[in-house]
Amino acid sequence: MKKIVILGAGAMGSAFTVPCVDNNNDVTLVGTHLEEQVINNINDNNNFHEVLKFILPKELKIKTFDHFQNILKTKPDLIVIGVSSKGIEWAANELSKNLDKDTKILLLTKGLTIIDDKFETLVEKFQLILNKNNVKNVNISAVAGPCLASGLANKIKSSVVIANKDTSVAKEIGNMITTNYYSVEVSDDLIGVEVCAAIKNLYSMIIGASEGLSSNDASKELKNKYFLNTAASLMYKSVYEMCHFTKSLNGKVDTVYGLAGLGDLYVSAAGGRNSKMGKLLGEGYDYKNAKEKFMKNDTVEGAELALEIGSKVLKDFDKEKIPLMVALIKAIIENKKLNIHW
């Protein structure tokens, strides 16, 4: 039995407790400093998670953030970070206070950022913050793949990939969490897995826009009936661009065709917040109006990523190599209608 601590009581962090508990681990879910009410509601309602609409395992320990530092002092075998991308810096600083260097860290959080005018993955950002806080040589892995939180919580068969430059560490983590419904592959392409996990949010928005983009002349009814031709074309072009972008950031092209790339793109394009925003953009809404009118309280990861890295992408990349990404980034950061040149 391993001791696993999961920081972040959102949908994925909470769903991730299910395979961890089912694999006979001692698991604690800790809410962030912003989730005290969420944790109290879960505890007051017999482990019912309001977002997941699911009762979390009875064996699970569920704690508010004020317990976190004392929990760290017990030296967990694995700490899982399930905060939003905006919370990564905060999480790294909090871990630095009582983190044992032998404790393994697994990031559920996906994203890219810019540090000193360089593209960096969130694993790299996390490592930099720990180093700045004099916590060095900590081993950090990332997990990605086509695994929606509600499906995982309900034990729908799912597959993910854990990435670490040292695949033996990835395999060790995989052994902690693998179940008959949650299977784990490993990869040494940490950069490629992280890049794919991030940019698939951009491309799932583009594929989500396919119905609106499918014709300039057809009626709404016809576009709704026949837009899959366009969706398939955008899927192909998206994968092509993902290969170019991932290779440019020193990831492996093969990773794009795996769980973190094509697999995750498929499930994200089929539904979710990115796809929903993409549909609105395809219908002609500009980003700010769509966000305010239809998704005011939703985090749209693809849009957040476009705002985070968009200006540097437009500056550094050949726009003819990634026309879909360029079109989406311009639509979001310039808040104008999405316009794709076929």
N, C-alpha and C positions, 0 to 999 in steps of 0.2 A: 504493500500500500504506500502510495506517494502522497505527499502533502502539496496540494495545488491551491493557489490563491488567484482569484480573478478580480481585477480592478475594473469596475464599470458595469452598471446594472442595466444598460440598455438592452435592446433586443438580442444582438449577437453575443454579448458578454454573458447574458443570462442563459441563452440557449446552449452556449458552449458548456455550461455546467452539467448538462444532461449526459453526454458521453463520458465526461470526466467522472461523474458519480457512478455510472453504469460499469466503468472499468475498475471499480472497487478502490477509488482513491478517497482520501480525506479532503473534501473540497469546501472552500469558503468563498462566497461571493461578497465583495465589498463595494458599496456604492461610492461614487465620488463625493466631493464636498457639496456638489449641486444636487445630489440624489438622496438626500436624507429622507425626504417625504416618500420617494419611491420605495426605499428600503422599508420604511415604517409601514407603508401600505401592503407590501408583500408579506411582512411578518404578521400584520393584523388580519390578513385575509387568507390564512392557511396556505401561504406560498403561492397565491395566485398572482401572476404577472399580467398587469393590465394591458400592456402593449402586445405581448405574445398571445394573450387570451389562453394562458396555459398555466397549469399548476406545476411549479418547480419541484424537484425531488425532495421528499421529506427528510432525506439524510443530509441535505445541503445546509451548511451554516450560512446565515445571511446577516451581514453586519453593516452598520453605518461607518462612515469614514473615520470617525474619531477612534476606532479600534485599529486602524491600519498599521500604525507604527509598532504597536505591540505585537501584531500578527507577524510583521516582518522580522521581529526579533526571534521568532520561533524557527527561522531558517527554512522556509518552504523549499521543496524540490523544484517547483516551477511557479513562476509568476506570469500570469496572462494579462496583457494590457488590452482592454476592450473599450477605451475612451474614444472620443471623436478625434479627428486629426488636429483640431484646434487645441485639444487637451494634452497632446503629446509632451510638450515642454513642461507643463505642470506635473504630469505623471512622472516624468524622468526626475524632476527636482524632488518630488516626494519620495521616490524610491531611493534616491541618493542618501537619504537621512539614516537608513538602517539596512542597506542592502548588503547581503553577504556575497562576495565575489564568485562563490561556487554555485549560487542560485541561477538556474536557467530562466531566461525571459523569452516569452513568445508574444509577438505582436499580432493581434487581430486587426488592428488599425492599418488602413492602407492609404497611401498617398505619396506625392512628390512635393518637394519644396525647393526654394532657392536659398542657398547659403553662400555668401561671398561670391555672388554671381555665377554659381555653379548649381546644376541640378543635383539634388541629393534625395535619396529615399528616406522614409521615416525611420528605418532602422539606423541609417547613418546619422540622422539628426539625433535620435535617441542616444546613440553611442557618444556623440560629441558632447551632449549635455552631461552625461554621466562622467565623462573624462574631465570636463570643466569643473565638476564637483569632486574631483579627486577619487572617483570610483572607476578603476581601470580594469581591463581584462575581463569584463563581463561578457558572457556569451549570449548573443541575441539572435533569435530565429524569427521567421515570418511565416504565416500561414495564409494561403489563398486558394481560390477555387470556386466552383459553382455550387455554393451552399447557402441558401437563404435561411435566415434565423428560424422562421416558423416551421419550415420543413425539418430542420435539425431538431428542434424541440420536440417535434412529434415523431422522431425516429424514422423519418423517411430516408431511404438509402442515399447516402451522399459520399462524395469523394473530394479530398483536398490534397494540396501539396504543401509540405513543410520545407522551407528553404534555409540552409545554413551552409557556409563555405566548408564546414566540417560535417559531412553527411552522417557521421556516427552520432553526432549530437541530435540531428534531425530525427534519426531512427529511434533514439532513446526517448525523445518526446512523443514520437508516434506510438511507441509501445505503451506510453502512459494513457493515451486517449483513444486508441483504436477500439471499435466495437464491431458487432456484426452489421451495423447500419452506418457506421462512420469509418471509412477506410482512408488510409493515409499513404501517399507517395512521398518520396524525398527528392530534393534537388540541391545541387551545390551552386546553382545560379541564383544567388540571393538578389542580385541587382535585377536580373531579368524578371523574376517572379514579382518583385515589388513594383517594377515599372508596369508590367502587364496588369497587375491588380489595380493600379491607379488609373491608367489611361483607358481601360475598358469602360470606365464610367463615362468618359467623353464619347466613346463610340456607341455605347448603348443609348445615349441621347440621340445621336445621329440616326441610328436604326429606328429608334422610337418615333422619329419624325417622318418615317417613310410614307405613311398614309397621306399626310398633307403634301408631301413632295412628289407624290406619284404622278400627278398630272396638273397642268395649268388650266385644262379645259373641262375635264370630266366632272360630273356631279359628285357631291359628297357621298351619295349612295354607291356610285360606281367605284370610287376610290376605296371606300370601305370594303367593297367586295373583292377587289382585284389588286390591292396594294402590295401583296406578297412578292410580286415580280420585282418591285422597287426595293423592298426590304432585303431580298436575297442579293441584289446587286450591291446594296450598301454594306451588307455583311461581308461580302468578298472584298470590297475596296477597303473596308475597315481593317480586316486582317492583314491585308497588304501593307497598309500604313503602320499598323502596330509592329510589324516586322522591321520596317525601316527605322522607326523611332526607337524601338528596343535595342537594335543593333547599334544605333548611334550613341546610346548611353552605356554601351559595353555589356549589354545583356545578350543572351543567346537566342537566335532566331527560333530554335526548336522549342523554346519555352512558350512562344506565342501560340504554338499549336497544341499546347498541353492544357492542363486544368486551370492554370492561372490566367491563360490568355483566351483561347477560343472557347473553352468550357465556361469560364466565368462570363465572357461576353454574351454567350447564348442565353444564360439564365437571367442576366441583367437586362438584356434587350427585350425579353419576354414579358417583363413587368417590373414594377418598382418605381422609385422616385425619379431616377434618371430617365427612364423610358417615358414616364408620365410628362416630365418637363419637355423632353424631346418632342412628344406628340403635340404639345401646346406650341412649341416653336415651329413645328411643321405646319400648323394651322394658321400661322401668320402672326402670332403674338410676339412682342418683344419680351426679353427675359424679365425685366423689372415688373412689367404689368402682369405677366403670367405668374410670377412668384407672389406678388401682392394679392392677386385675385383668387388664385386657385391653390397655392402651396405656401401660404404665408408662414406657417409654423414648421415647415418641413426643411430638413437639410438636404440639399441636392448636391451630392458629392462631386458629380461631374462639373457643375457650375462653379463650385468652390475651387476645384482644381484649375479650371480655366482662368479664374481670377488670380490664382496663386502663381501659375507658371506661364500664363498666356503671353505676356509681353516678351519674355525671354524666348519662347518658342518662335514668335513672329520675327524676332531679331536674329536668331541663330540658325534656323532651319530653312532649307530650300522649300518655298511654298508649293512648288510644283510636285514635290515628293509626298506631301501630306495635305492635299487640298481639302479633304473633309475636316480634319482637325483645325486647319486654318479658318475655314468657313464658320465652324462652331465657335471658336475662340473669339473671332471678330464679332459674331452675333451677340455674345455675352458681354465682353468687355466694352464694346461700343454701343451696346443695347440697341441693336438694329435687327431687322428681319433676317432670319436665316436664309441664305441664298447659296445654293450649291451649284457649281458649274459642272455639268455632266461631261 
